[in-house]
Amino acid sequence: MARAGLADAARVARWADSALGRGSATADGKATLSEATAERAARELGLTPAEVRADWDTARLAGLVEVHGDSARPGWRLRAWNRDDSAVLRGWVALFDAWSLAHPEPAGQEPAAVAEVISAMPQVLSFLQLSAGPVPVAQLLDLLEQRVTELRTERCEVPYGPRLEPGTPKPAEAAPVPDATADTPLAPLLDWALHALASVGALTCGDGHATLTPLGSWAVWVKLEQICVAAQSPAGNIEQPAEDMLRGCARLRPNAARAEYRAWLAARPVGSAVAELIDAARGEDALLRGLAFDALRVVGAPAEPDVRAVVDEPTLRPYALLWLAEHDGADPEDAHHVLTRREATWLWVDTAAAVADHGEAPLLVRHLESAVQPTVPALLDEVRAVGHPRTVQVLVALAAAHPDPALAKAVRRAAFQVHTGG
């Protein structure tokens, strides 16, 4: 169902990539198709310009097209379309999350009331999911009105203004400001919301009833599951700052760590969570650097601008380049090819520092096998030249851990040469 719902959008995105080339499908820096491009696409695809624009907008919302600065290019979901069903599902969920953008509200509606309805719709969708069948729109309207009333009450719970000392007379109260949203009828906005969700394939409307589609029911279930995960973080790190959360995940197995990352991320705005993870990666602990970028992999596409912004920071560059390569569709086992020899060597030393600080001696010995250099002497030559601040400590730890006396001696000599500047 997700493939069928996004097929037209994928078709237009592929056309733009093949016919126009990367980054040349837009004219205003906002990923909006120019008139000429829309007309050309319409001719070549047998569509109207309006249909092309609608499909292009869907492609943007679903992440099939990504905006980078003044240009647009195919997203990783489009490149993974034929080989990865999860990429298609993620694209549809992104469209589902953006239903209010895919089908904008009617003109003339009170913006505050529109925002309230958008905030209340998750509860309406949850009720539809639990009902597992058609629900009268009138019943949904009652639920929506109740939820909007709750939202308005919650906004009034905290008094604003200076706190008065006991015995201080209250100033004269100003006349209450009428609430423009209180008199806004919600029935037209519910009708808009239901049809907007129907336009993205989440539900169907007819005969005064609304019914979630199987895809919509699955998406709501996933959202409810994410809320439960956020409420009950497996290792109890949900309230911790990024650095402490990452330390708490250091001893977890990969799947358990990813579950913890998801719980931690679900409890925070994406932007601040990404910034906090990158700040943690800038610290001196190499282990946290690697874990932070693992957590950023769980974030996915929303983290790309921040990751791309740190590519020129020497400490973060290798991690950022690997993250971006995987994000662009590279196989994780092949992503290291984007690194230069020097960058790969720097990353080897940084990872070895993490192992030396937090791992066991055999792990550090086995880490030798991951070096890009074919021999230990070649590795030592390049490690000495790369300038990592932990080079001496890494080499000393490796010499102490390695069972081969001759090799250990060579490593100690290299550590001494780095220490003395030789």
Summary of the structure (lengths in Angstrom):
residues: 422
radius of gyration: 27.4
end to end distance: 64.3
largest distance: 88.1
contacts: 1225
relative contact order: 0.06
helix: 64%
strand: 4%
